[in-house]
């Protein structure tokens, strides 16, 4: 006897890297009888069909979401309020609404007001990605061995939370339940601050005089190459993340500036022991990452 799929109809709104990777998982594991994809870009909709990622493609979110068991909002978070307003007419009791945004308090603020009683709201964040974007960038293994954090509001239906968890587990993710504000603090240091630093360093390089800039590019060591990879990420997505998690990001940025000032003083005054102590501390963080299989 063939096992029934996890959902009858899944709707994914936004077919960038995360949305298309999730679509690959849905297709590979036959998680839905119908996969509807919504994207405002007609070229993206065409590519989704050409890649076999969708049974139907739509420009209108409400049309795509009609009759869905679960709706996954996978656009840049700056569009969430507009998408919520567009989705509201299609939301019916029993539906699940989730997302992939990197800032969870802003998701509650922007999407939450449009979720009516009886619709289950389970915000989520798969912690996975590459520097590439668009429907052709997605691949099913993106989430393998990575964490997906769910931040359901108090009182959320437990069966709905488990359904969302099962969706991400199909992609190979490990699940953690977290309070939204705590999520935003954690991600500010693990993801948002590194991107801010990468954009800044590459911006500094781009401002160098022509000859020096070419030599920086020609003789780049692995550290700078890693920064350029991060800095190649989608600018709209990261603009929205920085603006919507500004408090937590500015807090950890201030802490980093204090640590940087301490290291600058040690270098200026030739305090070798202080420099070595700091480097040893950072090596311990790397060891822990490797042991957690997140390196």
N, C-alpha and C positions, 0 to 999 in steps of 0.2 A: 504493500500500500504506500503510495507516494505521500510524503509528509507535506502538510500545507505550508505555504510560505509564511514568513514572519508577519507580513502585511499584505493586504489586498492591493492598495494603491499608495505609493510613496510619491511625494512631491518635493523636489529639490529646487530651491530658488537661488539662482546664481551658479553658473557652471564654470567657475574658475578652477584653480588647482584642487582645493578641498572638495568642492561640489562634484567635480568630475571624478576624483579619486573615490569618493563615496559611491558614485554611480557605477564605477567599475566593480566595487565590492557587491553592490546590489545585483548586478548582472551575473557576476561570477557565481555567487552563492544562491541565486534565484530567490531573493528575499521578498520579491513582490510580483504580483500578477501584472501590474502596470506601473511603470516609472514615468512620471510626468516631470519635465524640466522647464523651468521658467527663466528667461534671461532677456533683458531689454535689448541686447545686441543681436541683430539678425544673423550676423556672421557666426556668433557663438551658437545660436540655435541650430544653424545649418550644420556646423561641425559636430554638435551633439548627435544629430541624426546620422551623419555620415560615419561617425565612430561607433554607432550602435549603442549609444548610452541611454537612449530614450525611446519610449513607445509613442510619446507625443511631446511636442515642444510648444511653448506658449509665451507670448509677450506680457499678457495680463496675469498678475499673481492670483487673483480670485478665480480665474478660469482654470489655471493649472491646479489650484488647491481643491477645487470642487470635488467632493466625494473622497478625498484622501483620508487615510487612516493616520498618517503622520506627515507633517510639513517640516522640512529642514531649511532654515534660512541660512544661506552660505555666501551672502554678499558682504562687501565692506560694511562695518557697523554703522557708518554714517548714514546709511540708507534705511536703517531699521524702522524708524518712525514712519517714513513714507510707505514702506512695505507693509507695516502693521495696519495702517489705514486702508491700504488696498486689499489686504487679506480679510479684513473684518467681516464683509458680507458673506464670505464662503465658510466661515468658522462655525461648526456645528458641534453640539455636545458629543463627547466621546473622542473627538479628534485630539491628537497630540501635536503640539508646536514645540520645536526645539531649534537650535541654531549652532553655529560653529565659531561665534565671535570670541575675540581675544580679551575683551573687557566685559565683565558680567554685570556690574552695577549699571552700566549704561544700557545693557540689554533689558534689564528689568524696567528701567526708566522709559525707554523708547518703544519697546515692543509690548511690555506688560499691560499698559492701559487698554490695548486693543483686544486682549484675550478675554472673552466672555465667560461667565460661569458655565461649568460643565466641560470646558475645553481644558485639557491638561497641558500645563506650561512647564517644560523641563529644559532650561537653558543648558548648553553644553559647550565644551571647548576641546577638540582634539589637538593635542600638542604635537603637531607634526607639520612639516612643510619643506619646501625647497625655495630657491630664488626664482623659480619659473612660475608663470601664471597662464591662465586660459584653459579651455577645455582639452587641448592637446597635451597639456602638462600632466594630467592626472594619471595615476597608476594605482592598482589595487593594493600593493604592498606598502603604500605610504604610511599606513597606521600600524603596521606590524611591530609589536614590541614597544609601542609608545603609549603614553597615558592619555586618557580622555577624562576631563574633569566635568562632572555634572553639578549644577548649582540650583536644584529645585527649590522654590519657595516653601516655607513651612506649610504642612498640610497637603502637599501635592500627592496625588494618587500614587501609591507605591507600585501598582501594576504598570502604570504608565512609565514611571522611572525605570523599571526593570526592562520594559520594551525598548526604551532608548538605549539602555546599557547593552542589551542584546544586539542591537544594530551595530554598535561600535565594537563589541567583542567579535562580531563576525569579521571585522576588518583586522583583527589581531590586537586591538587595544586593551589595555588594562584600565579599570574604572576606579575613579576616586570621587567621593561625594564631598563637596566643600561649600562653605559659606561664601557668597559672592564677593564681599569686601576682602576676605582673606585671599581668595583667588587672585584678585587684582593686585594685591601687594606682592604675592609670590611671583606672578608673571612679570611684574614691573622689573624685578631684578634678574629673572632667568631669561627673559625674552626681550622686553621692551627697551631696557637700558642698553643691552648689547647692540641692538639695532640703532639706537640713538648714537652710540659711540661710533659704530661703523659708518653711518651716514656722515658724521662729523669728520672723521679721519679722511674719508674719500673726498669730502668737500675741501679739506685743507690741501690735499694733493692736487685737486683740480685748480686751485688758486695759485699754485706755484708757477714761476716763470717757465716759459716753454721748454728750454733745454733741460732744466732740472726735472720738470714734470716727465719728460720722455725717459730720463735716466731712472726715475722712480719706477716707472712702468717696466722698463727693460730689466732692471735688476731687482725686481720685487722678490722678497723672501716670503716664506710660507705665511707668516703672520699677516702681512699686508694682503696677500692673496685671499686669505680667509675673510678679511674685512670686506674686500671687494665683492665676494660672493654674497655676503649678508646684505651689502648695500645695493645689490642688484634686485632686491625684492620690490614688490608692487608698491608704487608710491601712493596711490589712493588708499590702499588698505592701511598702510603705515601712518599716513596722515590722520586717518580716522582713529587708529589705535592711540596715537600720541594725544590727540585732543580729548578722547573719551576716557582715558586713564591718567589724566594729567596730574592729579593730586599724588597718587602713588608713585608715578614716574618721577615727578619733580622731587619727591622726598628721597628716593634712592639715588637720584642724580646728585643731590646735595651731599649725601653721605659719601658718594664716590669722590666728589670734589675735595672733601675733607681728607680722605685717604690719599688722594693724589698729592695734596699739599704736604702731607706728612712724608711721602716718598720723595717729593722734590727737595724738601729740607734735608733729608738724609743724603741725597745725592750731592746737594750743594756743599754740605759740610763734611763730606767724605766719611759718613757713618756706615761703614761696611757691614757691621753686625746687624744694624737695623734693616738694611736692604736685604741681607740674607734671610733674616727672620721673616720678613714679609713674603719673600719668594717661597720659603718653606711652607708657610701657611697656605698659599695658593696651590702648591703641589698637592696638599692634602685634599682640597676640593676636587682636583682632577682624579685622584685615587678613588674617592667616593663615587664619582660619576661612573667610572669604569666598573666598579663593583656593582653598581645599580643597573648596569648594562644600558646606560643612557648616553654613553660617549660614542 
